[in-house]
């Protein structure tokens, strides 16, 4: 068996909001196996790096983008975002414009990081499916 892929889906309305997906492939029998794990934001997911070395990079990516913690991972740190970056950008509750504004200040001749103060009413989520609970006239 080979770990082909690892990805996460964020279902914001659920208690166990994160669906962790593992895609495994057997080149000998040409069978694909899709394994799902549901986790909350505070869950500690067991790392599978002892079984599949390819999971090291994929678990780091999930940690960086979603903030899901993998127990017994030897090198769990950010890989796609900066070390000083706050939050996890692929979560659905992460603000669209981020938490900080980065701009160049002409007066002091340097780059300035300032807290962003924008109302984001457009980030409202409607959990109703257009196909469910619809009345047909």
C-alpha positions as CSV (number, residue, x, y, z in Angstrom):
1,X,0.0,0.0,0.0
2,X,1.1,3.5,-0.8
3,X,-0.3,6.8,0.6
4,X,-1.3,8.7,-2.5
5,X,-2.9,11.7,-1.0
6,X,-4.1,13.3,2.2
7,X,-6.6,16.2,2.3
8,X,-9.1,17.9,4.5
9,X,-12.7,19.1,4.0
10,X,-14.0,21.8,6.5
11,X,-17.7,21.4,7.4
12,X,-18.1,24.5,9.5
13,X,-21.6,23.6,10.8
14,X,-20.7,20.2,12.3
15,X,-19.2,19.5,15.7
16,X,-16.7,17.2,14.1
17,X,-16.1,19.8,11.4
18,X,-13.0,18.5,9.7
19,X,-13.1,15.4,7.5
20,X,-9.6,14.0,7.0
21,X,-9.3,11.9,3.9
22,X,-6.5,9.4,3.2
23,X,-6.2,7.9,-0.3
24,X,-4.3,4.6,-0.3
25,X,-3.3,2.6,-3.4
26,X,-2.0,-0.9,-3.8
27,X,0.0,-1.2,-7.0
28,X,0.0,-5.0,-6.8
29,X,-3.8,-5.5,-6.7
30,X,-4.6,-2.1,-8.2
31,X,-7.1,-1.3,-5.5
32,X,-7.7,2.2,-4.1
33,X,-8.8,2.6,-0.5
34,X,-10.4,5.9,0.7
35,X,-10.3,6.3,4.6
36,X,-12.2,9.0,6.3
37,X,-11.6,10.4,9.8
38,X,-13.8,13.1,11.4
39,X,-12.1,15.5,13.8
40,X,-12.9,18.7,15.7
41,X,-10.6,21.7,15.9
42,X,-9.0,20.4,19.1
43,X,-8.7,16.8,18.1
44,X,-5.3,15.0,18.2
45,X,-5.0,12.8,15.1
46,X,-2.5,9.9,15.2
47,X,0.2,10.4,12.6
48,X,0.7,7.6,10.1
49,X,4.4,8.4,9.4
50,X,5.5,5.1,10.8
51,X,3.5,3.3,8.1
52,X,3.8,5.8,5.2
53,X,6.8,8.2,5.0
54,X,5.0,10.2,2.3
55,X,2.6,11.4,5.1
56,X,5.3,13.6,6.6
57,X,4.9,16.4,4.1
58,X,1.1,16.0,3.8
59,X,0.5,16.1,7.5
60,X,2.6,19.3,7.8
61,X,0.5,20.8,5.0
62,X,-2.7,20.0,6.9
63,X,-1.2,21.4,10.1
64,X,-0.2,24.6,8.4
65,X,-3.5,25.2,6.5
66,X,-6.1,23.8,8.8
67,X,-4.4,23.6,12.2
68,X,-5.1,19.9,12.8
69,X,-2.5,18.4,15.2
70,X,-0.9,15.1,14.4
71,X,0.4,13.2,17.4
72,X,3.9,11.7,17.1
73,X,4.8,13.7,14.0
74,X,8.6,14.4,14.1
75,X,8.6,17.8,12.3
76,X,5.2,19.5,12.6
77,X,5.8,23.1,11.5
78,X,4.6,25.5,8.9
79,X,5.6,24.9,5.3
80,X,3.4,27.2,3.1
81,X,2.8,30.2,5.3
82,X,5.3,32.3,7.2
83,X,6.4,31.4,10.8
84,X,4.8,34.6,12.2
85,X,1.5,34.0,10.3
86,X,-1.5,33.9,12.6
87,X,-4.3,31.4,12.0
88,X,-4.9,28.7,9.4
89,X,-6.0,30.1,6.0
90,X,-8.0,27.2,4.7
91,X,-10.4,27.1,7.6
92,X,-13.8,28.4,6.6
93,X,-13.9,30.8,9.6
94,X,-10.7,32.4,8.6
95,X,-11.3,36.0,7.4
96,X,-11.0,36.5,3.7
97,X,-8.6,39.4,4.0
98,X,-6.6,38.0,6.9
99,X,-5.8,39.5,10.3
100,X,-3.0,41.8,9.4
101,X,-2.5,44.5,6.8
102,X,1.0,44.7,5.3
103,X,2.0,48.0,3.7
104,X,5.0,50.2,3.1
105,X,5.1,53.4,5.2
106,X,6.8,56.3,3.4
107,X,7.4,58.3,6.5
108,X,9.5,55.7,8.4
109,X,10.7,54.0,5.2
110,X,9.9,50.4,6.2
111,X,7.2,47.8,5.9
112,X,4.5,48.0,8.6
113,X,2.2,45.2,9.9
114,X,-1.0,46.6,11.4
115,X,-4.2,44.8,12.6
116,X,-6.9,44.8,10.0
117,X,-10.2,46.4,11.0
118,X,-12.8,45.5,8.3
119,X,-16.3,44.4,8.8
120,X,-16.8,41.2,6.9
121,X,-20.6,40.8,6.8
122,X,-20.2,39.1,3.5
123,X,-18.6,36.2,5.2
124,X,-22.0,35.0,6.5
125,X,-22.6,31.3,5.8
126,X,-26.0,30.0,4.7
127,X,-26.0,26.2,5.5
128,X,-29.3,25.5,3.6
129,X,-28.8,23.4,0.5
130,X,-30.7,24.7,-2.5
131,X,-31.9,21.1,-3.2
132,X,-33.3,20.4,0.3
133,X,-36.4,21.8,2.1
134,X,-37.6,23.5,-1.1
135,X,-41.3,23.8,-1.7
136,X,-42.5,23.0,-5.1
137,X,-45.6,25.0,-6.3
